[in-house]
């Protein structure tokens, strides 16, 4: 089972970079952001 991480403030900057990195490494990611329309991931 893959590990899971919670990342807040993921719409830009370090948060967004962390989300994409963890996903690339096979982690389950729970990400929060103020405006989901900002995520184009």
Helices and strands as residue ranges (DSSP letters): E 4-7, H 13-24, E 28-31, G 36-38
